[in-house]
Amino acid sequence: MFNPTRDEVRRFFLGAWSKFRSQAPLEGLEATAVGIMALHPEFHPLLDAGDAAIERDFDPEGGELNPFLHLSLHLAIAEQVAIDQPRGIRALHAQLQATRGEHEALHALLECLGETVWQAQRTGSPPDEAAYLECIRRSAG
């Protein structure tokens, strides 16, 4: 199973962004990642910083959002929706998208995924798929 380090994840996003900016061909998930990064112009200065962004720390207790975590969650959701895993997420995404628009729908899923991952880390258990889908259903309300 692929388990990238923090630096590898950051290098992936920075590399894809650099390729996009230089109009080089994108491969595999890079195109999806660039599409997600394009939705977040507030992250563009950080992405343009290149290697300087790799070592940067973000303090959630101080209210700082970690852009790389945010982008990673977006990428995970894009993959989940594409393969409908967990089963039913594609339909829930479409329901949210119809009422909230694409970006807001993705952010609703992102919040539920973040909560699910946090709960799993807190309890030391696998992510609860049923709780994740229920959170999304409540958002789609």
C-alpha positions as CSV (number, residue, x, y, z in Angstrom):
1,M,0.0,0.0,0.0
2,F,1.3,3.5,-0.9
3,N,1.8,5.6,2.2
4,P,3.6,8.8,1.2
5,T,5.4,11.0,3.6
6,R,4.4,14.6,4.3
7,D,7.2,15.8,2.0
8,E,6.2,13.4,-0.8
9,V,2.6,14.6,-0.7
10,R,3.8,18.2,-0.8
11,R,6.2,17.5,-3.6
12,F,3.5,15.8,-5.6
13,F,1.2,18.9,-5.4
14,L,4.1,21.4,-6.0
15,G,5.4,19.3,-9.0
16,A,1.9,19.1,-10.6
17,W,1.4,22.8,-10.1
18,S,4.9,23.6,-11.6
19,K,4.1,21.4,-14.6
20,F,0.8,23.2,-15.0
21,R,2.3,26.6,-14.8
22,S,5.0,25.7,-17.4
23,Q,2.3,24.0,-19.6
24,A,4.1,20.7,-19.4
25,P,2.0,17.5,-19.8
26,L,0.3,16.3,-16.7
27,E,0.2,12.6,-15.8
28,G,-2.3,10.5,-13.9
29,L,-3.6,12.2,-10.8
30,E,-1.7,15.4,-11.6
31,A,-4.5,16.6,-13.8
32,T,-7.1,16.0,-11.1
33,A,-4.8,17.7,-8.5
34,V,-4.3,20.7,-10.7
35,G,-8.1,21.0,-11.2
36,I,-8.5,21.0,-7.4
37,M,-5.7,23.6,-7.0
38,A,-7.3,25.8,-9.6
39,L,-10.4,26.0,-7.3
40,H,-8.2,27.5,-4.6
41,P,-6.5,30.7,-5.8
42,E,-5.8,31.5,-2.1
43,F,-3.2,28.6,-2.2
44,H,-1.5,29.7,-5.4
45,P,1.1,31.9,-3.7
46,L,2.1,29.0,-1.5
47,L,2.2,26.6,-4.5
48,D,4.3,29.1,-6.5
49,A,6.8,29.2,-3.6
50,G,8.1,25.8,-4.6
51,D,10.5,24.1,-2.2
52,A,10.1,26.8,0.4
53,A,6.5,25.4,0.9
54,I,7.8,21.9,1.8
55,E,9.1,22.8,5.2
56,R,6.3,25.2,6.2
57,D,4.3,24.3,9.3
58,F,0.7,25.2,9.7
59,D,-0.8,25.7,13.2
60,P,-4.4,24.5,13.3
61,E,-4.6,25.6,17.0
62,G,-3.8,29.1,15.7
63,G,-6.5,28.9,13.1
64,E,-4.2,28.1,10.2
65,L,-5.5,25.8,7.5
66,N,-3.0,23.3,6.1
67,P,-3.4,23.8,2.3
68,F,-1.7,20.5,1.5
69,L,-4.1,18.6,3.8
70,H,-7.0,20.4,2.3
71,L,-5.9,19.5,-1.2
72,S,-5.2,15.9,-0.2
73,L,-8.7,15.5,1.2
74,H,-10.1,17.0,-2.0
75,L,-8.1,14.5,-4.0
76,A,-9.3,11.6,-1.9
77,I,-12.9,12.7,-2.4
78,A,-12.4,13.1,-6.2
79,E,-11.2,9.4,-6.2
80,Q,-14.0,8.2,-4.0
81,V,-16.7,9.9,-6.2
82,A,-15.0,8.6,-9.4
83,I,-15.2,5.0,-8.2
84,D,-18.3,5.3,-6.0
85,Q,-16.5,4.1,-2.9
86,P,-17.9,4.0,-0.3
87,R,-20.9,2.8,-2.3
88,G,-23.4,5.6,-2.6
89,I,-21.0,8.6,-2.3
90,R,-21.4,9.4,-6.0
91,A,-25.2,9.8,-5.7
92,L,-24.8,11.8,-2.5
93,H,-22.3,14.1,-4.2
94,A,-24.7,14.6,-7.1
95,Q,-27.4,15.5,-4.6
96,L,-25.2,18.0,-2.9
97,Q,-24.0,19.4,-6.2
98,A,-27.5,20.0,-7.4
99,T,-28.3,22.1,-4.3
100,R,-25.0,23.7,-3.4
101,G,-22.9,23.8,-6.6
102,E,-19.7,21.8,-7.2
103,H,-17.2,23.4,-4.9
104,E,-19.5,23.7,-1.9
105,A,-20.6,20.1,-2.5
106,L,-17.0,19.0,-2.4
107,H,-16.4,21.0,0.8
108,A,-19.4,19.3,2.5
109,L,-17.8,15.9,1.7
110,L,-14.4,17.2,2.8
111,E,-15.7,18.2,6.2
112,C,-17.3,14.8,6.7
113,L,-14.2,13.0,5.5
114,G,-12.0,15.1,7.9
115,E,-14.3,14.3,10.8
116,T,-14.3,10.6,10.0
117,V,-10.5,10.5,9.7
118,W,-10.1,12.5,13.0
119,Q,-12.5,10.1,14.8
120,A,-10.6,7.1,13.5
121,Q,-7.3,8.6,14.7
122,R,-8.7,9.5,18.0
123,T,-10.1,6.1,18.7
124,G,-7.4,4.1,17.0
125,S,-9.9,2.3,14.8
126,P,-10.5,2.1,11.1
127,P,-12.6,4.9,9.5
128,D,-16.4,4.3,10.1
129,E,-17.8,4.2,6.6
130,A,-21.4,4.2,7.8
131,A,-20.8,7.3,10.0
132,Y,-19.1,9.0,7.0
133,L,-22.0,8.4,4.7
134,E,-24.5,9.5,7.4
135,C,-22.6,12.7,7.8
136,I,-22.8,13.3,4.1
137,R,-26.6,12.5,4.1
138,R,-27.1,15.0,6.9
139,S,-25.3,17.6,4.8
140,A,-27.4,16.8,1.8
141,G,-30.5,17.0,4.0
